Amino acid sequence: MITINEHYLKLQASYLFSDIAKRIAAFQKENPSRSIIKLGIGDVTRALPKASIEAFHRAVDEMAADQSFRGYGPEQGYDFLREAIAENDFRSRGADIAADEIFISDGAKCDTGNIQELFSQDITIAIPDPVYPVYLDTNVMAGRTGDFRDGRYGGLVYLDSTRENNFVPSLPAGQVDLIYLCFPNNPTGSTISLDELKTWVDYARKNKALILFDAAYEAFIQDDSLPKSIYEIEGAREVSIEFRSFSKTAGFTGTRCAFTVVPKECAAFDASGNRQLIHPLWNRRHCTKFNGVSYPVQRAAEAIYSPEGKAQTRELISYYMKNAEMIRLGIDALGFDFVGGENSPYVWIDGKRDSWEFFDLLLNKAGVVCTPGAGFGRCGKGYIRISAFNSHENVAEAMQRISKMLG
Ligand SMILES: *Cc1c(COP(=O)(O)O)cnc(C)c1O
């Protein structure tokens, strides 16, 4: 008899985006003439940088001729891309990362989801609340949690991100083994300072723990005193793995390219307490289960590190940050408490009422779609997330409508 992995039955169906879609459809049916502006999705809206498109086309042409055609590439990614990343994203900021510590992949979602395979079943895991759901659900699937009760899975340590801690969780009171952190944060848009991040690195070193640092939004950091990489902190190489993606940085959500950094010294422990290096284990997993990102896509990603590519991605990010500013100023003028939008594309707003109630109000009265914070965890109750991924015109119009309705 074929039996299933019962842990899958513990997963909470994610009604968030289907609920949102249903409410939008109902609104449109009742108000066919009213226009809707969507500031809910976590997806980019602008085209790929020109430098990437040109490199992409050139690489496709190479694939069209026998002499320059390429078949399987290295599973870990082509050296040209790994070298460009190591130099531009890390060494230029004083973070000592080598090209062979970088594993190119087709997404930070897959990587943050897959990494837990390397660790044992009985570890204690700390997960932020509110959270990008991938970290949570992949550990549920793997059987590292109990059942879901009162909005939380048993057996996990939740790291509350609230107004009280300025949306940067405090260190856990007890011992945890695996820690997920994401800064700039999705969904709150909050950032972490070097000193705060150092307390986590120190905690991990002291407790033989490991930090999984999701830096998918590092490109949105405007304040140069904030860490873009956890490896800007001394001692982080032994205790941290970092995830990055070209998705939000350069509009690659539909093109697919990301990478994971596993420093050579980074270690976990076996049952006898001996240090086991993670780099060879992740390399083994990657080569066994993944066959590399397509050559043209890696060329398109490499192109963002050319002088033109850098200028174009900066322009792309500035465009969204201008939207984030419009959102912040509008929300501030209305007297709401909020965080984010200064070094991230998300603004997290205390709606002073239930998330869904605020969602319905914005939809029905202003025709603006946001994301209810409750969909990201218990601490998200009472909050909404507004995203800067849209055009200037739409964001300006949305903020005008919201101001008129609430002002
Ligand atoms: C968008 C996003 C990613 C990137 O995912 P990809 O699979 O690379 O597109 C990773 N982490 C967070 C928190 C995100 O919001």
The ligand as an SDF file (V2000), in Angstrom:
LIG
                    3D

 15 15  0  0  0  0  0  0  0  0999 V2000
   11.0720   37.1930   -3.5360 C   0  0  0  0  0  0  0  0  0  0  0  0
   11.7810   36.5630   -2.4100 C   0  0  0  0  0  0  0  0  0  0  0  0
   12.8230   35.6620   -2.6310 C   0  0  0  0  0  0  0  0  0  0  0  0
   13.3110   35.3530   -4.0290 C   0  0  0  0  0  0  0  0  0  0  0  0
   12.7800   34.2000   -4.5190 O   0  0  0  0  0  0  0  0  0  0  0  0
   13.2000   33.6560   -5.9560 P   0  0  0  0  0  0  0  0  0  0  0  0
   12.8060   32.2090   -5.8720 O   0  0  0  0  0  0  0  0  0  0  0  0
   14.6690   33.8240   -6.1140 O   0  0  0  0  0  0  0  0  0  0  0  0
   12.4130   34.4140   -6.9840 O   0  0  0  0  0  0  0  0  0  0  0  0
   13.4680   35.1130   -1.5370 C   0  0  0  0  0  0  0  0  0  0  0  0
   13.1290   35.4420   -0.2760 N   0  0  0  0  0  0  0  0  0  0  0  0
   12.1500   36.3200   -0.0400 C   0  0  0  0  0  0  0  0  0  0  0  0
   11.8440   36.6870    1.3660 C   0  0  0  0  0  0  0  0  0  0  0  0
   11.4320   36.8950   -1.0920 C   0  0  0  0  0  0  0  0  0  0  0  0
   10.4440   37.7490   -0.8370 O   0  0  0  0  0  0  0  0  0  0  0  0
  1  2  1  0
  2  3  1  0
  2 14  2  0
  3  4  1  0
  3 10  2  0
  4  5  1  0
  5  6  1  0
  6  7  2  0
  6  8  1  0
  6  9  1  0
 10 11  1  0
 11 12  2  0
 12 13  1  0
 12 14  1  0
 14 15  1  0
M  END
$$$$
